[in-house]
Amino acid sequence: MTQPRYDLSVDIDRSIDAVWSFVTDLRRTPEWRTTITTIEPPERLEVGERFSGTTRLLRRDWTWILEVTDVDAPRRFGYTVVEGVARPTVEYLLEPLGDGCRFTMSGWIDEMGIVARVLQPFALRALRRETKVHLEQLLALLESGE
């Protein structure tokens, strides 16, 4: 069964390599994914590596452990939450666009218990809203030259 998903893109006036370097430097994630407050990235960015962090949402801290599911530099990076309240999967897709780059962030929720099925439409809307804010922040950071 195909899970409902979101796909949001932003065109960035920076090279695909520059965007890849920034978004896969996981220590910098809280700079553009502002709901993520802490992150402990893996030593190596490879499939199967796990890392942890904290998200601040609804005035509460939520801890999680992610597992890297896809690394194809400089085009694709993916991970899934393996421990945490929800079990979303997220992919970063990068495409060259002239001298710049189109960055797409996609996500879906894999675990579908009865409560998740009821809440999924609300969770996806919230993830979509949050992702839109994150992409706007990413665009502002990268195009400002930081």
Summary of the structure (lengths in Angstrom):
residues: 146
radius of gyration: 14.9
end to end distance: 41.3
largest distance: 46.3
contacts: 413
relative contact order: 0.23
helix: 31%
strand: 42%
